Amino acid sequence: MKIKTPMKAIHKNLLLTRTGDVWAYYRVRSNSIPMQNKEKVNSYKKKWQHLFEEITSYEDFHLMMYPSEYELEKRFKDLETDIAEDSIDVARYYNEETVRLLEQRLGRLTKYDFIFGVKLKNSLVNISMEVKENILSLFNTATDTVVKMLGWEQNVPTSFFEKYEEVEETLVNIMASVRGERLSENEMVYINRYHFVRGLKHQTKEESEMKNVDPITNTMIDPTNPSVLNLHSDQDEGYSSFVVVDEFLHNMAESDLFYEAQSLPFPVEIQMKVQVESKSLTKTALNIKKQQLKEEQWEQHSTGDRSDVSTVTSSTMVRHLQDEIKKEEVLLMNWLAVIVVHGDTKKECIRKATIVRRHLKGDGITCRLPVSDQLNLFYKTLPGEKLDITDKNWGQKTTQDGLAECLFAVNSDVGIYTEY
């Protein structure tokens, strides 16, 4: 298996991949909603369903929830600017003690951030086919050395990104409906670097200021231990495990994946890659499945047996989906979701993965801890990587409302629902 980092260049909130795709990334400000207020929760899910329906034509998406550092030392450092000079030594002592005690008792303090990525449509870019083919050919065929010489701070990549400004402007206006805001260039650098330092000690500001691909990916990844990856950076070493969402209940209502994961007793990530399936492919697959189920039922009746409950249920679901797909705005979405846990040791990492599986099992979500797919999942969930026809393992299929049921960008903080 030949694996490569998809990122080639970054400009503002845009990411250019090795294959010539351009992705736009946004931070979605989280909402605090009392879960007992079903009306507000359902209204929020409906808003996200409408968003997915509106942006379905963009075809590929990346939903990311990750535990960002509170950066207590930086916050207290900023606080020192308001302290009188004759008291600064005493104040600094107590600030440092506060940080030490909090980290000693509570561990690494984090809050969840929500990132939403969208692959922009090349068909809407105002650029001649000849120029487009030349540019895409460059990034498809150039060696790493040639592309590195360009660098994303140089004129050639900048002019390339400018072709996408109008398309991205339309998208940012759509994302505003769910409180989505463009990432800054430094934030874009960090969310790419984050995948290579997840769970490891690092300084967010320092990691956000890297300006080419090599430092961003400068981590040694050792996949030799089953079910875990061993990450070595220049500052720390640790382990990560990718726990894959394998099955949901037939009815995904109130599955609330992103929300439920936040109630775990340790920080986790959720990485979700989504790709829209064409209606023609969906209809063909449904017709084949419907015929298979008819044949199964006929065989069961011909031997005097009643139809299996699973066969009857599947037939009902196929008919329902066929009716739904007839609606213009409804399409099937293929997606892969993983929950990522971190630990200082392999044993700790696997223990956390086991807790994740047990916790989500109570919500009707079956998860697995792959033994040999860990490295593949690491690269598949990187920003700019998209699902492709070969990604058959661990895939889920739902319509847009099924994705909305995962409750992206709702936090578990105690608070009041924020209207927007």
N, C-alpha and C positions, 0 to 999 in steps of 0.2 A: 504494500500500500504506500503510494507516494503522497506525502502530505506537505502542504506549503501554507504559510501564512497568507491570507487573502489580501491584506493591506499593501498598497503600493504608495499612496500619497494621501495627505490630509490638507484640506483648505477650508478654514472656518468650520462649519458643522458638516462638511461633505467629506466622504471617504471614497477614494478611487481604488478599485480592486485590480488584481492581476488580469482579470478577464475583461476589463474595460467597463464594468458596472460602476455606477456612482450611487452611493447611499447617503441619505440625509438622516441625521440623528437629533433627537429632541429629548429634553428632560420633561417628564410629566409630573407636575406638582401633585403630591398625594392628597387624598381626601380622608377626613375622619368622619365616618358614618356609624351611628349606633346600629349594630346589626339587628337589634330587635325591631327597628323601624323598617319593616318590610317594604313599605311604600317607597321610602327613600332609596333603599337598596335596589329595588326593581327599576326605579327611575334611572339610577346610575347605570345599571346594566343595559337598559334600553338605549341610553346615550352612546355607550360603547358599541352596541350592535349597529346603530346608525352610522357611527364612524367607520366601522369595518366595511359596511355596505358601500359607503361613499368612496373609500380608498381601495376597494377590491381591484380596480383596474391597475394598480401599481404592482400587484402580483406577489411581491416578496417582502416579508416583515421580520423584525427582530424585537422581541419584548424581553427586557432585562430588568430584574430586581436584584440589587446587590447591597450589602451592608457597608455603607461609607463611614469612614472614621469621623468621630466627633471633633477630633483634633483639639483636645482640651488644652494642651500646652500653648497652641497658637491662640486660642480664645482668651486664656488668662494673660498671655503676652499683650494682646490688644487691650485688655482691661487695664494694664499698667499705665497706659497713656493718660488715664483719668485720675491717677493717684498722685498725691502731692509728693514732691521730690524728697522732703525730709522723712517720708514714711515708706519710701519705695523698697528699702531692704527688708523691713518687717513684712510688708505686703507680699513681696516676692517669695519670702520663706513660706508663708501660709498658702500661697497659690501652689507652690511646688509640692507641699505636703498634701494639699487637697487632691491634686492629680495622682500622687503616689498612692494615697489611701483608696481612692475610687477605683484605680486600676487593680490594686491588690485585692479588693473585695468583690469587684464586679467583672474583672477581666477587661478585655478590649471593648470599649464603649463605641457603639455604632448606631446609626439610624438608616432606615431603608430608603434608597433612591430608586427611581423608576425611569428607565431609558427606553425610548421607542425609536426604532430605526425603520426606514422605508427605502426600498430600492427605487430610484427615480426612473421614469420611462424614457428610454432613448428616443422613442418615436416622436416625442413632443419637443425634442431639442432642436432649436433653429440652427442647423448646421448642414451643409451640403453632404450628400452621401459619400462623395469622393474624399472630402476632408475627414469625415467621421471614420471611414474605413481605414484611412492612413493612420489616424490616431489610435484606433483600436488595434490595428495591426502592430503598431509600435509596442503597445503594452502587452500584447499577446506573445510577441516573438522576441522582444529585446532581452538581452541577458540582464541579470541582476545588476551587473556593473554599469551598463549603459543607463538603465533606469535610475540607479542611484545617483549618477552624475546629474540628472535633471533636478532631483530633489524637489520637495513640494514648495520650497520658498522661491523657486526659480520662475521665470516668465512663462515657459512652455506649459507647465501644469496649471498655473494661474489662469492663463487664457482658456485652457480647456475647461476648467471649472466654471468660468464665467458664462459658458454656453448653457449652463444649467440653472442660472439665477432665476429666470422667469418661471421655470417649472417648480423650483423650490419655493418661490414666493407664494405660488398657489397652494402648495402643500402646507406651508407654515400657517396660512390662514385657516385651513381645515383643521390642523392640529390645535389651534387656539380654542376650538370647541370643547376640548378635554384638558385645557390648561397646559398644552404643550408649548415649550419654549426652546429655541435653538440652543444647542450646546456651543460654547466658545471653542476656539481652536485648542486651547490648553486642556479643556475638559474632554475634547475628542481624543487628544493624545493620551489622557489618563485612562479613559475607559478601554482603550486598546491595550495600554500597558497593564491595566488592572488584571487582565486574564493571566498574565505571566507572574504576578506577585500576589495573587489571591491567597489570603491566609498568612502571608509573610510580613514581617516588619518592613515598613517603608514609609517615606515621607511623601504625602500626596503632592505638595508643591514641587518637590524635586522631580518626581516621576512625571509631572505634567509639562515639564519644560524641555523634553527631549524633541529633537527636530529631524530625526531620520529613523528608518525602520529598524536598523540593527540594535540600537540601545533599547528600543521599545520591546523587542523580542529577546533581550539578553537574559535568558533564564534557561538553565539546563533542565530538561524534562526527562525523567527516568520512568519508563512504563514497565519495567521488568517484574515488579511485584503485582500479583493479581489483584484486581478490584480497586487499585489506588494508583495515583501518579505521585512521584517524588519530585518536588520542585526545589531547585537550588538557584538562588539569586546571589548577587555579590554581597548581600547583607544578611540573608537568613536562609533557612531550609525548613520545609514542611511537606505535608501530604494533602492531597485533594482526592475526593471521590465523586463521580457523577452518578447520581441515582436517577434512573429513567422512569418517567411516568408511562406505565404499560397499559393500564385499563381503567376506564371510568365506568360508572353505572350506565345503563342504557339511556336514562334520562339524566343529563348533566346539570339539571337545575340545582342551584345552591352547592355546586362543587367547590367554588370559592378557593381555588388552588393558591393564588398569590396571598390571599388574606390568611388562610389556615397555616401556611408555612411560617408566618410571622409569630405564631404562638409557640413555636419550638423553643426549647430552653437554651439555644445557642444560635449565633448568626448563620444564615444560609443564603445561597443565591438561587434564583430561578432564571434559567436561560430558555427561551422559547423561540424557535424558528418556524415561520409560517409561510406556506406557498399556496397560492390559489390554483385550483384545478379547473380546467376548461369545462364548460357545460357538455360539450360533445363527448369528452372522455367520461364524465360522470354518468351521462345517460347510457352510454354503451356498457359501462361496468354494471350499472343497475339492471339493465335488461338481461345481461348474462347471469347476474346473481338471482334475479327473479326466476329465470328459466331453471337454474340449478335447484332452487327451493321447490319449484313445482315438481320436478323429477323426484326429489327426495320424498315429498308428500305422496306422490303417486306410488312409489315403491313401498312406502309404509302401509298405504291403504290396500295395495294388491296382496300383501301378506297378512291382511287382517288386523294389522296394528293401527293404533291411533297415531296421529302426527305428534312428533316430539314437541314439547313445550318450546324448546329453543328454535325449532324450525318455524313454528307458528309465530313466535315473537319476531324472528328475523323477517318473515314475510310481511308482517304488519309494519315494521320499520322501513323496509324497502318501499312499500306502497306510500307511506307517509313522506319519505324523502323524495320520491318521484313527483308527488304533488307539490312539495315545497320548491323543487328545482324549476318547476314551471313558472314561478314568479321571476320576473326579470332581475330583481335586485339580489336574489338568493343564489349563492354559489357554494360549492364545497371547498373547505380549506384543509389542506394537509399540513400537519404540524408535528414538531418534535419538542418535547419539554423535558428538562432535566433539573433536578435540585442538586446543587453543588455544596458539599460540606468540606470543612478544612480541619486539620489537626496537626499537632506537633509530631505525632507518631502514627504509624500505620494502624495500630490497635485502636487509637482514639478515633481515627477517621472512620474505620469500619463500625465502631460502636455508634457514632453519630448517624451513619448511614442506616443502621438498623433501627434507631429511634425514629428517623424520618419515615421509614417504611411502615412502622407500627402506627405512628401518629396519623398518617394520611389514610391508612387502611380503615380507620374508624370513620372517615368521611367518604368511604366508598371508592377511594382512589388506590389502585394497586400499583406499587412501584417495584422495580427490580434494581439490583446492584450488579451491573455487567462485570464479568471477570476479565474479558479481553478487549472490550470496546472502549476503554477509558481514553486512550490517546486519540482515537477517531472522534470521540465526543468532544474532547478538548478543542480540536481544530474546527469541528462542525459548528460550535457555538461562538466562534470568534466573530467580531463585527465584520460585516462585508461578505461573510460566507453564507451561501444560500442552499436550501435543500435541492437535490436533483433527483433524477429518475432512479438512481441506484440506491437512494436512501429508503430502503424498505423496512429496516429494523426499527422497532419502537415507534412507528408512525401512528398518528391519530387522525381521524377524519371527522370534522363537524362542519355545520354551516356557521355563519357569522355569529348567530345568537349563542351557539355553543362556546365560542371563544369568549364572548362577553360574560358568560357565566363564571369564568375563571377569576373575575373581579380584580383586574389589573389596576394598580395605583390607588388602592384603598389601604390605609395603614391601620394598625391595631391600637393606635393611641386613643386614650380617652379624650373625647372632644365633641364638638358640635358640627353637624353637617355643614359644609361650606357650599353655598350656592354659587354658580358661575354661569 
